[in-house]
Amino acid sequence: MDAKPAAICAACNRVLNEGRSAIYDSLFDRYFCDNACWSDWYAENWAEYKRKYVSREDL
Ligand SMILES: [Zn+2]
């Protein structure tokens, strides 16, 4: 296995390999492992912000 890292989680710094899915924050251009990491990083966790800018993407 030499899957190259596609992104790094902005909350916990885990390497997110190509082929998996991740949470993407399009306003800040950052990737996260999952909703829990995104919530840790974005403390306010506004529903409207999330609806506009946060989505699950395939890497
Ligand atoms: Zn993470």
N, CA, C, O and the ligand as a Tripos MOL2 file, in Angstrom:
@<TRIPOS>MOLECULE
protein
  237   235    60     0     0
PROTEIN
NO_CHARGES

@<TRIPOS>ATOM
      1 N           0.8410   -1.2070    0.0000 N.3       1 MET1
      2 CA          0.0000    0.0000    0.0000 C.3       1 MET1
      3 C           0.8690    1.2470    0.0000 C.2       1 MET1
      4 O           1.6490    1.4760    0.9240 O.2       1 MET1
      5 N           0.7270    2.0300   -1.0240 N.am      2 ASP2
      6 CA          1.3900    3.3270   -0.9570 C.3       2 ASP2
      7 C           0.3980    4.4110   -1.3640 C.2       2 ASP2
      8 O           0.7010    5.3000   -2.1600 O.2       2 ASP2
      9 N          -0.7850    4.3060   -0.7930 N.am      3 ALA3
     10 CA         -1.7940    5.3310   -1.0410 C.3       3 ALA3
     11 C          -1.2370    6.6810   -0.6130 C.2       3 ALA3
     12 O          -0.7440    6.8360    0.5040 O.2       3 ALA3
     13 N          -1.3180    7.6300   -1.4870 N.am      4 LYS4
     14 CA         -0.7620    8.9280   -1.1110 C.3       4 LYS4
     15 C          -1.8000    9.7420   -0.3460 C.2       4 LYS4
     16 O          -2.9890    9.7110   -0.6620 O.2       4 LYS4
     17 N          -1.3350   10.4640    0.6540 N.am      5 PRO5
     18 CA         -2.2780   11.2660    1.4190 C.3       5 PRO5
     19 C          -2.9360   12.3150    0.5400 C.2       5 PRO5
     20 O          -2.2560   13.0490   -0.1770 O.2       5 PRO5
     21 N          -4.2470   12.3860    0.5950 N.am      6 ALA6
     22 CA         -4.9770   13.3470   -0.2140 C.3       6 ALA6
     23 C          -5.2420   14.6220    0.5620 C.2       6 ALA6
     24 O          -5.3950   15.6990   -0.0130 O.2       6 ALA6
     25 N          -5.2940   14.4800    1.8780 N.am      7 ALA7
     26 CA         -5.5950   15.6350    2.7170 C.3       7 ALA7
     27 C          -5.2040   15.3180    4.1550 C.2       7 ALA7
     28 O          -4.9510   14.1670    4.5090 O.2       7 ALA7
     29 N          -5.1600   16.3520    4.9630 N.am      8 ILE8
     30 CA         -4.8560   16.1930    6.3860 C.3       8 ILE8
     31 C          -6.0280   16.7770    7.1690 C.2       8 ILE8
     32 O          -6.5060   17.8690    6.8610 O.2       8 ILE8
     33 N          -6.4830   16.0510    8.1730 N.am      9 CYS9
     34 CA         -7.5600   16.5730    9.0140 C.3       9 CYS9
     35 C          -7.0700   17.8150    9.7590 C.2       9 CYS9
     36 O          -6.0320   17.7810   10.4200 O.2       9 CYS9
     37 N          -7.8180   18.9020    9.6480 N.am     10 ALA10
     38 CA         -7.4050   20.1530   10.2840 C.3      10 ALA10
     39 C          -7.6070   20.1300   11.7900 C.2      10 ALA10
     40 O          -7.0640   20.9800   12.4970 O.2      10 ALA10
     41 N          -8.3660   19.1860   12.2870 N.am     11 ALA11
     42 CA         -8.6160   19.1110   13.7290 C.3      11 ALA11
     43 C          -7.6050   18.2130   14.4280 C.2      11 ALA11
     44 O          -7.0250   18.6210   15.4350 O.2      11 ALA11
     45 N          -7.3750   16.9950   13.9220 N.am     12 CYS12
     46 CA         -6.5120   16.0380   14.6290 C.3      12 CYS12
     47 C          -5.2580   15.6730   13.8480 C.2      12 CYS12
     48 O          -4.4610   14.8570   14.3120 O.2      12 CYS12
     49 N          -5.0670   16.2680   12.6590 N.am     13 ASN13
     50 CA         -3.8710   16.0500   11.8340 C.3      13 ASN13
     51 C          -3.7230   14.6370   11.3000 C.2      13 ASN13
     52 O          -2.6320   14.2590   10.8720 O.2      13 ASN13
     53 N          -4.7860   13.8470   11.3120 N.am     14 ARG14
     54 CA         -4.7100   12.5210   10.7250 C.3      14 ARG14
     55 C          -4.6130   12.6490    9.2070 C.2      14 ARG14
     56 O          -5.2340   13.5220    8.6000 O.2      14 ARG14
     57 N          -3.8220   11.7590    8.6070 N.am     15 VAL15
     58 CA         -3.7170   11.7220    7.1520 C.3      15 VAL15
     59 C          -4.9670   11.0590    6.5820 C.2      15 VAL15
     60 O          -5.3460    9.9670    7.0070 O.2      15 VAL15
     61 N          -5.5880   11.7050    5.6440 N.am     16 LEU16
     62 CA         -6.7830   11.1810    4.9890 C.3      16 LEU16
     63 C          -6.3890   10.7120    3.6000 C.2      16 LEU16
     64 O          -6.1350   11.5220    2.7090 O.2      16 LEU16
     65 N          -6.3400    9.4150    3.4260 N.am     17 ASN17
     66 CA         -5.8520    8.8590    2.1650 C.3      17 ASN17
     67 C          -6.8810    8.9750    1.0540 C.2      17 ASN17
     68 O          -8.0860    9.0680    1.2880 O.2      17 ASN17
     69 N          -6.3600    8.9660   -0.1560 N.am     18 GLU18
     70 CA         -7.1940    8.9540   -1.3370 C.3      18 GLU18
     71 C          -8.0950    7.7180   -1.3110 C.2      18 GLU18
     72 O          -7.6530    6.6450   -0.9000 O.2      18 GLU18
     73 N          -9.3110    7.8490   -1.7300 N.am     19 GLY19
     74 CA        -10.2070    6.7030   -1.7960 C.3      19 GLY19
     75 C         -11.2260    6.6550   -0.6800 C.2      19 GLY19
     76 O         -12.2540    5.9900   -0.8040 O.2      19 GLY19
     77 N         -10.9520    7.3570    0.4170 N.am     20 ARG20
     78 CA        -11.9380    7.4300    1.4830 C.3      20 ARG20
     79 C         -12.7300    8.7260    1.3220 C.2      20 ARG20
     80 O         -12.4380    9.5460    0.4530 O.2      20 ARG20
     81 N         -13.7290    8.8890    2.1710 N.am     21 SER21
     82 CA        -14.4490   10.1480    2.1210 C.3      21 SER21
     83 C         -14.0830   10.9690    3.3530 C.2      21 SER21
     84 O         -13.6490   10.4320    4.3720 O.2      21 SER21
     85 N         -14.2660   12.2520    3.2370 N.am     22 ALA22
     86 CA        -13.9060   13.1560    4.3230 C.3      22 ALA22
     87 C         -14.9010   14.3070    4.3280 C.2      22 ALA22
     88 O         -15.6170   14.5370    3.3530 O.2      22 ALA22
     89 N         -14.9290   15.0190    5.4390 N.am     23 ILE23
     90 CA        -15.7630   16.2160    5.5190 C.3      23 ILE23
     91 C         -14.9500   17.3950    4.9920 C.2      23 ILE23
     92 O         -13.8180   17.6200    5.4220 O.2      23 ILE23
     93 N         -15.5240   18.1320    4.0730 N.am     24 TYR24
     94 CA        -14.8170   19.2690    3.4880 C.3      24 TYR24
     95 C         -15.5240   20.5720    3.8360 C.2      24 TYR24
     96 O         -16.7320   20.7140    3.6500 O.2      24 TYR24
     97 N         -14.7420   21.5160    4.3430 N.am     25 ASP25
     98 CA        -15.2500   22.8540    4.6660 C.3      25 ASP25
     99 C         -14.8020   23.7860    3.5500 C.2      25 ASP25
    100 O         -13.6270   24.1450    3.4680 O.2      25 ASP25
    101 N         -15.7370   24.1760    2.6930 N.am     26 SER26
    102 CA        -15.3600   24.9190    1.4890 C.3      26 SER26
    103 C         -15.0640   26.3900    1.7600 C.2      26 SER26
    104 O         -14.4270   27.0490    0.9380 O.2      26 SER26
    105 N         -15.5110   26.9150    2.8930 N.am     27 LEU27
    106 CA        -15.1950   28.3130    3.2060 C.3      27 LEU27
    107 C         -13.7220   28.4450    3.5900 C.2      27 LEU27
    108 O         -13.0420   29.3740    3.1560 O.2      27 LEU27
    109 N         -13.2350   27.5040    4.4100 N.am     28 PHE28
    110 CA        -11.8440   27.5630    4.8720 C.3      28 PHE28
    111 C         -10.9310   26.6410    4.0900 C.2      28 PHE28
    112 O          -9.7260   26.6100    4.3380 O.2      28 PHE28
    113 N         -11.4870   25.8860    3.1460 N.am     29 ASP29
    114 CA        -10.7050   24.9450    2.3450 C.3      29 ASP29
    115 C          -9.9290   23.9730    3.2350 C.2      29 ASP29
    116 O          -8.7110   23.8410    3.1130 O.2      29 ASP29
    117 N         -10.6470   23.3000    4.1270 N.am     30 ARG30
    118 CA        -10.0080   22.3560    5.0460 C.3      30 ARG30
    119 C         -10.7840   21.0520    5.0400 C.2      30 ARG30
    120 O         -11.9940   21.0170    4.8160 O.2      30 ARG30
    121 N         -10.0510   19.9960    5.2920 N.am     31 TYR31
    122 CA        -10.6540   18.6540    5.3500 C.3      31 TYR31
    123 C         -10.6470   18.1320    6.7800 C.2      31 TYR31
    124 O          -9.7990   18.4970    7.5940 O.2      31 TYR31
    125 N         -11.6300   17.2530    7.0640 N.am     32 PHE32
    126 CA        -11.7500   16.6410    8.3940 C.3      32 PHE32
    127 C         -12.1090   15.1730    8.2530 C.2      32 PHE32
    128 O         -12.7220   14.7580    7.2690 O.2      32 PHE32
    129 N         -11.7110   14.3820    9.2700 N.am     33 CYS33
    130 CA        -12.0460   12.9450    9.2830 C.3      33 CYS33
    131 C         -13.5490   12.7340    9.1810 C.2      33 CYS33
    132 O         -14.0240   11.9370    8.3720 O.2      33 CYS33
    133 N         -14.2730   13.4420    9.9950 N.am     34 ASP34
    134 CA        -15.7100   13.2160   10.0990 C.3      34 ASP34
    135 C         -16.3460   14.4350   10.7800 C.2      34 ASP34
    136 O         -15.6700   15.4200   11.0780 O.2      34 ASP34
    137 N         -17.6310   14.3470   11.0130 N.am     35 ASN35
    138 CA        -18.3430   15.4640   11.6300 C.3      35 ASN35
    139 C         -17.8280   15.8000   13.0270 C.2      35 ASN35
    140 O         -17.8400   16.9620   13.4350 O.2      35 ASN35
    141 N         -17.3780   14.7810   13.7590 N.am     36 ALA36
    142 CA        -16.8870   15.0270   15.1180 C.3      36 ALA36
    143 C         -15.6480   15.9190   15.0840 C.2      36 ALA36
    144 O         -15.5290   16.8480   15.8820 O.2      36 ALA36
    145 N         -14.7280   15.6400   14.1640 N.am     37 CYS37
    146 CA        -13.5270   16.4730   14.0510 C.3      37 CYS37
    147 C         -13.8920   17.8780   13.5910 C.2      37 CYS37
    148 O         -13.3470   18.8650   14.0850 O.2      37 CYS37
    149 N         -14.8020   17.9560   12.6590 N.am     38 TRP38
    150 CA        -15.2110   19.2870   12.2080 C.3      38 TRP38
    151 C         -15.8250   20.0840   13.3620 C.2      38 TRP38
    152 O         -15.5380   21.2710   13.5210 O.2      38 TRP38
    153 N         -16.6670   19.4330   14.1640 N.am     39 SER39
    154 CA        -17.3100   20.1050   15.2990 C.3      39 SER39
    155 C         -16.2820   20.5720   16.3190 C.2      39 SER39
    156 O         -16.4230   21.6470   16.9010 O.2      39 SER39
    157 N         -15.2280   19.7490   16.5390 N.am     40 ASP40
    158 CA        -14.1640   20.1510   17.4680 C.3      40 ASP40
    159 C         -13.4750   21.4140   16.9800 C.2      40 ASP40
    160 O         -13.1890   22.3250   17.7570 O.2      40 ASP40
    161 N         -13.2160   21.4520   15.6830 N.am     41 TRP41
    162 CA        -12.4660   22.5670   15.1120 C.3      41 TRP41
    163 C         -13.3320   23.8180   15.0010 C.2      41 TRP41
    164 O         -12.8870   24.9260   15.3010 O.2      41 TRP41
    165 N         -14.5780   23.6220   14.5640 N.am     42 TYR42
    166 CA        -15.4670   24.7630   14.3850 C.3      42 TYR42
    167 C         -16.4320   24.7990   15.5570 C.2      42 TYR42
    168 O         -17.5360   24.2620   15.4810 O.2      42 TYR42
    169 N         -16.0100   25.4320   16.6340 N.am     43 ALA43
    170 CA        -16.6970   25.2930   17.9190 C.3      43 ALA43
    171 C         -18.1450   25.7580   17.8850 C.2      43 ALA43
    172 O         -18.9970   25.1860   18.5640 O.2      43 ALA43
    173 N         -18.4250   26.7800   17.1080 N.am     44 GLU44
    174 CA        -19.7940   27.2960   17.1220 C.3      44 GLU44
    175 C         -20.7770   26.3100   16.4930 C.2      44 GLU44
    176 O         -21.9180   26.1900   16.9390 O.2      44 GLU44
    177 N         -20.3230   25.6040   15.4520 N.am     45 ASN45
    178 CA        -21.1160   24.5380   14.8580 C.3      45 ASN45
    179 C         -22.4930   25.0210   14.3890 C.2      45 ASN45
    180 O         -23.5010   24.3500   14.6100 O.2      45 ASN45
    181 N         -22.5220   26.1620   13.7560 N.am     46 TRP46
    182 CA        -23.7870   26.7120   13.2890 C.3      46 TRP46
    183 C         -24.3930   25.8570   12.1990 C.2      46 TRP46
    184 O         -23.7120   25.4570   11.2550 O.2      46 TRP46
    185 N         -25.6550   25.5840   12.3320 N.am     47 ALA47
    186 CA        -26.3350   24.7370   11.3480 C.3      47 ALA47
    187 C         -26.3300   25.3890    9.9640 C.2      47 ALA47
    188 O         -26.1500   24.7010    8.9590 O.2      47 ALA47
    189 N         -26.5240   26.6860    9.9060 N.am     48 GLU48
    190 CA        -26.5900   27.3420    8.6040 C.3      48 GLU48
    191 C         -25.2300   27.3370    7.9120 C.2      48 GLU48
    192 O         -25.1390   27.0920    6.7090 O.2      48 GLU48
    193 N         -24.1770   27.6090    8.6750 N.am     49 TYR49
    194 CA        -22.8240   27.5440    8.1250 C.3      49 TYR49
    195 C         -22.5600   26.1500    7.5830 C.2      49 TYR49
    196 O         -22.0380   25.9870    6.4800 O.2      49 TYR49
    197 N         -22.9270   25.1500    8.3710 N.am     50 LYS50
    198 CA        -22.6780   23.7760    7.9780 C.3      50 LYS50
    199 C         -23.4160   23.4250    6.6830 C.2      50 LYS50
    200 O         -22.8650   22.7710    5.7980 O.2      50 LYS50
    201 N         -24.6520   23.8660    6.5910 N.am     51 ARG51
    202 CA        -25.4490   23.5690    5.4100 C.3      51 ARG51
    203 C         -24.8460   24.2060    4.1550 C.2      51 ARG51
    204 O         -24.8660   23.6130    3.0760 O.2      51 ARG51
    205 N         -24.3160   25.4130    4.3080 N.am     52 LYS52
    206 CA        -23.7670   26.1310    3.1550 C.3      52 LYS52
    207 C         -22.4010   25.6390    2.7320 C.2      52 LYS52
    208 O         -22.1170   25.5340    1.5390 O.2      52 LYS52
    209 N         -21.5440   25.3330    3.7100 N.am     53 TYR53
    210 CA        -20.1250   25.1720    3.3840 C.3      53 TYR53
    211 C         -19.5330   23.8000    3.6540 C.2      53 TYR53
    212 O         -18.4140   23.5150    3.2290 O.2      53 TYR53
    213 N         -20.2680   22.9480    4.3530 N.am     54 VAL54
    214 CA        -19.6630   21.6890    4.7780 C.3      54 VAL54
    215 C         -20.3330   20.5180    4.0710 C.2      54 VAL54
    216 O         -21.5580   20.3970    4.0650 O.2      54 VAL54
    217 N         -19.5280   19.6740    3.4870 N.am     55 SER55
    218 CA        -20.0980   18.5340    2.7770 C.3      55 SER55
    219 C         -19.1560   17.3390    2.8780 C.2      55 SER55
    220 O         -17.9830   17.4930    3.2200 O.2      55 SER55
    221 N         -19.6700   16.1570    2.5810 N.am     56 ARG56
    222 CA        -18.8310   14.9650    2.5320 C.3      56 ARG56
    223 C         -18.3300   14.7770    1.1070 C.2      56 ARG56
    224 O         -19.1080   14.7410    0.1540 O.2      56 ARG56
    225 N         -17.0200   14.6580    0.9860 N.am     57 GLU57
    226 CA        -16.4050   14.5330   -0.3330 C.3      57 GLU57
    227 C         -15.5990   13.2530   -0.4150 C.2      57 GLU57
    228 O         -15.0500   12.7900    0.5840 O.2      57 GLU57
    229 N         -15.5290   12.6840   -1.6060 N.am     58 ASP58
    230 CA        -14.6140   11.5650   -1.8340 C.3      58 ASP58
    231 C         -13.2540   12.1010   -2.2020 C.2      58 ASP58
    232 O         -13.1340   12.9790   -3.0570 O.2      58 ASP58
    233 N         -12.2250   11.5760   -1.5590 N.am     59 LEU59
    234 CA        -10.8690   12.0520   -1.8330 C.3      59 LEU59
    235 C         -10.2610   11.2950   -3.0130 C.2      59 LEU59
    236 O          -9.1200   11.5580   -3.3920 O.2      59 LEU59
    237 ZN         -9.7010   14.2950   12.4470 Zn       60 ZN60
@<TRIPOS>BOND
     1     1     2 1
     2     2     3 1
     3     3     4 2
     4     3     5 am
     5     5     6 1
     6     6     7 1
     7     7     8 2
     8     7     9 am
     9     9    10 1
    10    10    11 1
    11    11    12 2
    12    11    13 am
    13    13    14 1
    14    14    15 1
    15    15    16 2
    16    15    17 am
    17    17    18 1
    18    18    19 1
    19    19    20 2
    20    19    21 am
    21    21    22 1
    22    22    23 1
    23    23    24 2
    24    23    25 am
    25    25    26 1
    26    26    27 1
    27    27    28 2
    28    27    29 am
    29    29    30 1
    30    30    31 1
    31    31    32 2
    32    31    33 am
    33    33    34 1
    34    34    35 1
    35    35    36 2
    36    35    37 am
    37    37    38 1
    38    38    39 1
    39    39    40 2
    40    39    41 am
    41    41    42 1
    42    42    43 1
    43    43    44 2
    44    43    45 am
    45    45    46 1
    46    46    47 1
    47    47    48 2
    48    47    49 am
    49    49    50 1
    50    50    51 1
    51    51    52 2
    52    51    53 am
    53    53    54 1
    54    54    55 1
    55    55    56 2
    56    55    57 am
    57    57    58 1
    58    58    59 1
    59    59    60 2
    60    59    61 am
    61    61    62 1
    62    62    63 1
    63    63    64 2
    64    63    65 am
    65    65    66 1
    66    66    67 1
    67    67    68 2
    68    67    69 am
    69    69    70 1
    70    70    71 1
    71    71    72 2
    72    71    73 am
    73    73    74 1
    74    74    75 1
    75    75    76 2
    76    75    77 am
    77    77    78 1
    78    78    79 1
    79    79    80 2
    80    79    81 am
    81    81    82 1
    82    82    83 1
    83    83    84 2
    84    83    85 am
    85    85    86 1
    86    86    87 1
    87    87    88 2
    88    87    89 am
    89    89    90 1
    90    90    91 1
    91    91    92 2
    92    91    93 am
    93    93    94 1
    94    94    95 1
    95    95    96 2
    96    95    97 am
    97    97    98 1
    98    98    99 1
    99    99   100 2
   100    99   101 am
   101   101   102 1
   102   102   103 1
   103   103   104 2
   104   103   105 am
   105   105   106 1
   106   106   107 1
   107   107   108 2
   108   107   109 am
   109   109   110 1
   110   110   111 1
   111   111   112 2
   112   111   113 am
   113   113   114 1
   114   114   115 1
   115   115   116 2
   116   115   117 am
   117   117   118 1
   118   118   119 1
   119   119   120 2
   120   119   121 am
   121   121   122 1
   122   122   123 1
   123   123   124 2
   124   123   125 am
   125   125   126 1
   126   126   127 1
   127   127   128 2
   128   127   129 am
   129   129   130 1
   130   130   131 1
   131   131   132 2
   132   131   133 am
   133   133   134 1
   134   134   135 1
   135   135   136 2
   136   135   137 am
   137   137   138 1
   138   138   139 1
   139   139   140 2
   140   139   141 am
   141   141   142 1
   142   142   143 1
   143   143   144 2
   144   143   145 am
   145   145   146 1
   146   146   147 1
   147   147   148 2
   148   147   149 am
   149   149   150 1
   150   150   151 1
   151   151   152 2
   152   151   153 am
   153   153   154 1
   154   154   155 1
   155   155   156 2
   156   155   157 am
   157   157   158 1
   158   158   159 1
   159   159   160 2
   160   159   161 am
   161   161   162 1
   162   162   163 1
   163   163   164 2
   164   163   165 am
   165   165   166 1
   166   166   167 1
   167   167   168 2
   168   167   169 am
   169   169   170 1
   170   170   171 1
   171   171   172 2
   172   171   173 am
   173   173   174 1
   174   174   175 1
   175   175   176 2
   176   175   177 am
   177   177   178 1
   178   178   179 1
   179   179   180 2
   180   179   181 am
   181   181   182 1
   182   182   183 1
   183   183   184 2
   184   183   185 am
   185   185   186 1
   186   186   187 1
   187   187   188 2
   188   187   189 am
   189   189   190 1
   190   190   191 1
   191   191   192 2
   192   191   193 am
   193   193   194 1
   194   194   195 1
   195   195   196 2
   196   195   197 am
   197   197   198 1
   198   198   199 1
   199   199   200 2
   200   199   201 am
   201   201   202 1
   202   202   203 1
   203   203   204 2
   204   203   205 am
   205   205   206 1
   206   206   207 1
   207   207   208 2
   208   207   209 am
   209   209   210 1
   210   210   211 1
   211   211   212 2
   212   211   213 am
   213   213   214 1
   214   214   215 1
   215   215   216 2
   216   215   217 am
   217   217   218 1
   218   218   219 1
   219   219   220 2
   220   219   221 am
   221   221   222 1
   222   222   223 1
   223   223   224 2
   224   223   225 am
   225   225   226 1
   226   226   227 1
   227   227   228 2
   228   227   229 am
   229   229   230 1
   230   230   231 1
   231   231   232 2
   232   231   233 am
   233   233   234 1
   234   234   235 1
   235   235   236 2
@<TRIPOS>SUBSTRUCTURE
     1 MET1         2 RESIDUE 1 A MET
     2 ASP2         6 RESIDUE 1 A ASP
     3 ALA3        10 RESIDUE 1 A ALA
     4 LYS4        14 RESIDUE 1 A LYS
     5 PRO5        18 RESIDUE 1 A PRO
     6 ALA6        22 RESIDUE 1 A ALA
     7 ALA7        26 RESIDUE 1 A ALA
     8 ILE8        30 RESIDUE 1 A ILE
     9 CYS9        34 RESIDUE 1 A CYS
    10 ALA10       38 RESIDUE 1 A ALA
    11 ALA11       42 RESIDUE 1 A ALA
    12 CYS12       46 RESIDUE 1 A CYS
    13 ASN13       50 RESIDUE 1 A ASN
    14 ARG14       54 RESIDUE 1 A ARG
    15 VAL15       58 RESIDUE 1 A VAL
    16 LEU16       62 RESIDUE 1 A LEU
    17 ASN17       66 RESIDUE 1 A ASN
    18 GLU18       70 RESIDUE 1 A GLU
    19 GLY19       74 RESIDUE 1 A GLY
    20 ARG20       78 RESIDUE 1 A ARG
    21 SER21       82 RESIDUE 1 A SER
    22 ALA22       86 RESIDUE 1 A ALA
    23 ILE23       90 RESIDUE 1 A ILE
    24 TYR24       94 RESIDUE 1 A TYR
    25 ASP25       98 RESIDUE 1 A ASP
    26 SER26      102 RESIDUE 1 A SER
    27 LEU27      106 RESIDUE 1 A LEU
    28 PHE28      110 RESIDUE 1 A PHE
    29 ASP29      114 RESIDUE 1 A ASP
    30 ARG30      118 RESIDUE 1 A ARG
    31 TYR31      122 RESIDUE 1 A TYR
    32 PHE32      126 RESIDUE 1 A PHE
    33 CYS33      130 RESIDUE 1 A CYS
    34 ASP34      134 RESIDUE 1 A ASP
    35 ASN35      138 RESIDUE 1 A ASN
    36 ALA36      142 RESIDUE 1 A ALA
    37 CYS37      146 RESIDUE 1 A CYS
    38 TRP38      150 RESIDUE 1 A TRP
    39 SER39      154 RESIDUE 1 A SER
    40 ASP40      158 RESIDUE 1 A ASP
    41 TRP41      162 RESIDUE 1 A TRP
    42 TYR42      166 RESIDUE 1 A TYR
    43 ALA43      170 RESIDUE 1 A ALA
    44 GLU44      174 RESIDUE 1 A GLU
    45 ASN45      178 RESIDUE 1 A ASN
    46 TRP46      182 RESIDUE 1 A TRP
    47 ALA47      186 RESIDUE 1 A ALA
    48 GLU48      190 RESIDUE 1 A GLU
    49 TYR49      194 RESIDUE 1 A TYR
    50 LYS50      198 RESIDUE 1 A LYS
    51 ARG51      202 RESIDUE 1 A ARG
    52 LYS52      206 RESIDUE 1 A LYS
    53 TYR53      210 RESIDUE 1 A TYR
    54 VAL54      214 RESIDUE 1 A VAL
    55 SER55      218 RESIDUE 1 A SER
    56 ARG56      222 RESIDUE 1 A ARG
    57 GLU57      226 RESIDUE 1 A GLU
    58 ASP58      230 RESIDUE 1 A ASP
    59 LEU59      234 RESIDUE 1 A LEU
    60 ZN60       237 GROUP 0 **** ****
